[in-house]
Amino acid sequence: MRLWCSFLKRPSARGTAQISPSGRGRTASLAEEQKLASGSGALQNVFGTGDENIRLLEKWMRVHVALRGGDIVVEGEEERDVDNTREILKKLCALAEKGERVDTAVVQSAVSLLEKGELDQLDNLYGEIVATTFRGRPIRCKTLGQREYVRAIRRNTLTFGVGPAGTGKTYLAMAMAVAALKSKEVERIVLTRPAVEAGEKLGFLPGDLQEKIDPYLRPLYDALADMFGYDQFQKMIDRNIIEVAPLAYMRGRTLEESFIILDEAQNTTREQMKMFLTRMGNHSRVVVNGDATQIDLVDRRMSGLTEAEKILKDVRGVGMVYFSDEDVVRHDMVGRIIRAYETYYKQDH
């Protein structure tokens, strides 16, 4: 069954925008109407599990949204808030109509784009597929910062992704690596990060090399297993098509025809960063990710990431992408926590 979502706006002392899936005009006094075809599950998709999408939208937009007799009614004290919510709902319904899954991250992206006056970019964001998981789920950028990051990786030989946790840096870099491997742009994927928690002295830990480094590289494993499926991922590990190793094991090597990702780069020393960057061989691409607010080194000033940002910012073929709290795609509380920490670190402590 196909329904018609009509976005109806009528005068109200509080400001009310009504969205009706019935396709029938509500009254003759409607100021504006726009119809949008929508599948029978579109409204449920827009509202989200347990109405979580709408509850989040209500909180951010300072409105009340209700489903009454098959109509979505938006009410608020300010007409601007009601109108903006209406525009967001139109975009969300359009995505639902295309079969896209609408979740809280999509709602967050819509609100963020609206605040920047770029709500029309929402369609473009979700129209670009970065890669596909082994279950067939498309991986897409969810913020403008993420899109800039993906495009920078495509343009440059070396790309730095700098910003807070939860912005999708690692996952998107993995997706780009998988896409490059599948299209035969590279022959292998190399993933590394400094095991700073163990002081890189892995010999003191029990087990073989794989068992020693697993706890520090688990986020990378999880991302790749999601894209390849665990069995296929394990086969590629065994065939050395995918290599996951601590940064200390990169010394003395030249990595050709590889997609190389350095994660948690803020915990590299200056010497380690220079060593890593000079491992790049012919026909390789490198992505370096990190967060300068999460440096675990004893002397924060010794971070190889912060030094590399300054030294390489104007070098041809090097891209620098900076994420902000607006690019966080986890729970909205994460964004607030990040802003609080950024404010703290800007002060003298």
N, C-alpha and C positions, 0 to 999 in steps of 0.2 A: 504493500500500500504506500502511495506517495502522498505527502502532505505539502501544503504550501505555508511557508513562514512569512507572514506579513508583518512588517515593522511599522507600527502605527504610533503616531504621536498626537496627543490631544491636549488641549489646555487644561491646566490644573493649578490650584493655588500652591500645591507643593511641587509641581512639576512632575508629570507622569509620562512615561513612554511605554506603550503597550505593544507587545509582539504577539501576533496571533498566528498559529499554524493552521487556522481554518480556511484562510483564503477569502473570507467574507469581511467586508467593511463593517466596522463596529457602529459608527455613527456618521452622520453627514457632516459633522463639524471637524473631521480629521484634517489636520494641517499638512500631513505628509504621509505617504504610503510607498513602501517598496516591497515587492514580493520576491521571495527567494525559494526555489524548490528545495525541499529537504526530505530525506528518507525518514521512515517511521521511527528509527532509533536515533535520529539526529539530536532531538531535544535531550534525551537521556545522556548522550555523549557530551553535549555542551554543559549540562548540569554536573556531570561527573559522579563518581561513586559516592553515595551518601551526600550528594549535593555539594561536594567539597570545592568544585570549581566556582560555583555561585557564591558560596560562603566567603571564599577568598576575594572574589570580585566585590562583594558587598563591603568587606572591610576596607579595601583599598580605595574604592570609589565613593564611600560614605552614602550608600543607597540601600534600599531594600528591594529584593527581587523575589517575586512569588509567581507560582504557576496557578492560574485561576481559570477553571473551565476551559482548559486547553490554550489559554493565553499566558504569555510571560508578561508580567506587569512590573515595571521598574518605578520606584518612588524614591524621592529624595528632597531634601530641603532646598537644594540649589539646582536650578534648571540646567546649569552647565554640567553638573555631575550626572544628572539624568541623561542628558544628550550624549555625553561621552560614553556612558555605560551602554547606551543604545548602539553606538557605533562599534564598540568592542563586541557586543553580542552579535551584531551583523557579521563581523569578521569571523567570529567563532562558529557561527552557523554555516558560513560559507566553507570553512575548513571541514566541518562535519559532513556537509553535503558531498565533499570530494572523497569522503571515506577516511579522512585523517582522524587520528585519535586526539581528542582534546583533553589535556590534563592540566594540573596546576602550573606546570612549567610553561605551557602555552599561554595560559591566562597571565602569568607573570610577564612573559614577553610582550603580550598585547598591551598591558598597562604601561610597561616601560617605553614601548614605542609611541604610545599615545602621548606620554609626558614629553617626548622629544619632538612631537609633531610629525612622526613618521609611521603612523599606524598602517598606512598603505603598504609598508614594507613587509608586513606580516605574511602576505601571500607569497612574496618572493623568498622569504626565509624558508618556508615549508615546501617550496616548489623545487628546491635543490637537494638532491640525495647525495650524501657523501659516500656512503657504503651501505651494504645490506648484511644483516646478521644471518647466521646459518638457518635460522627459523623463518627468514624472509622478511624480517622487520626492517624497514628503511631507517637509516641513521641520518638525521638532519640537524642543521644548525638551529638553535633555539633563540639566539640573541644576535644582535648586529656585531658584537665583539667576536663571537664564535665564527660568524661568516667571514669577518676580516682575517681571522686566524687561518681558516681553511684556505682562503684565497692566497694568503701570504705563503703558505706551505707550497702551494702549486707554483707560485712565481719564483721562489727563491731556493737556492741550494742549502742555505742555513737559515732556520727560523727560530727565534726566541719567543716563547709564550710565557709572559710574566704576569702573575696575578694570583688572587686568593684561591683557596680550596673551593671545590664545588662549581667551578666555571667550565668544567668539561675538557680541560686542556689535555689530560692524559688520554681520555677515551677518544677524543676526536683525532689526536695524533695517531693512535692505534688504527682508527678507521681509515685514515689517509694511507698508512703503511700497508694495510690489508688491500686497499684499492690499488695501490702501486704494484703490489706483488701479483695480484690477480690479472692485472693488465700487462704483466711482464716488463714493467718499467725497471724493476729491480729483481734480483734473484733471491734475496733473503732479507729478513728483518732482524735487527739487533737491538735489544732493549737492555738498558743499564741504569743503575742509580747507585749513589754512594750509600754504603751500609754504615752510616755514621754512628748509629746506635751501638754498633759493635766495634767502633773505631777502626773498621776495615780489617781488624785482626780476626779473621774468620777461622784461623787455625785453632783457636781456643774453643770453638763450638763443636759439639758432638756431631757425628755423621759425615757423609761424603759431601762434596761440593754442593750438589743440588739441595740436600737437606739443610746445609748451612745457610744458603742464601734465600731459600723459599720464603721465610717470614718477611724479608725486606722487599721481595719482588712480587708478593702476592697480588697487589693491585694490578700489576701488568698482566699477570697470568689470567686474572678474572676477566679483564677486558678482552683479551684474545680468545679465551674460551667461549665468550659470548658471541664472538664474530665467526669463529670457525666450528664451534662445537668441541666438546672436550676431547673426544676420540681423535678427530682430525688434527686438533691442536697438538696432542701428544705425539702423533705420527710425525708432524712437522718438526717438533723438538728433536725427536730421535734421528731424523734425517738432516738435522742441522740447518734446515730452512729458516727456522726461528731459533734465535739464540738469546737466552736471558742470563745475564751475568752481572756481578758487581763491578763497579767502575775500576777497581784495582786491577781487574783481569784484562783491561783494554790496553794496558801499557805494551809498547813494542809491536803493535799490530797495525796493519793497513787494511781498511774495510772498503772493498770495492763492490760496485753494483749492489749496494745495500741501502736500506732505509733504516737509519739509526736514530733511536730516541733516547735521550738522557732525561730522566725524570728526577724530581727533587733536587734540581741543580743548585739551589741555594746552599746546599750542604757540601758542595765541592769546594776545595781550597783553590787558590789561584793557580797553583801548579797543576792540580788535577784537571781543571778546566782547560788549560792550555794543552795539556797532554791529550785530553779527549778530542778537542777540536782538530788537532793535527793527525788524528787517526783516519780522517776522511780520505777515501780513495776516489778513483775515477767513477763517474756515473752513479755517485751516491748522493743521498739527500739526508740532511740532519735536522732534527727538531730538538730543541733544548727547552725544557719546561721547569718553572720554579716559582717560588713565592718568597719574596724578600722579607716578609713578616714572620716567616717560620724557619729562620736560620737556627740550626742546632749546634753550630760550631762554638767553641769556647770564646773565640774572638769573632764577633759578627762582622767586623771590618775585613776579615780575611776571605769572605765569600767570593768564590770564583765567578758566580753569576753576576753580582753587582759590578765587579771589575770588567767583565766581558761586555756588559751593556754599554759602558762608557767607551771602551776601546773600539768596539766593532760597529757602533751605531751608524757610521757613515760609510761603511765598507760595501762595495757593490756586491749584490747577490745575497746580502744578509737582511732579513726582515725582522723587525721588532714589533710585537703586538702586545699591548698592555690591556689586561682585563680589569674590570672594576666589580664592585659589589652588585652592579646592575646585571652582570653576566652570570651570577650565581643561579644555578638551576636546581638546587636542592630546596629544602624547606625554607620559607621566607625568613624564618628566624636566623638562618645561617647568614643571610645578608646583613641583618642588624648586628649580629655578633662581629662580623668582619668590619663593619663601619666603626664599631666601638673600639676594636683593637687598632685600627688605622689611626683613629684620633689619639689613642693612648701613645702610640709609637712616635707620633709627630711632636709630642711634648717632651720635655727634658726629664728623663727618669734615670 
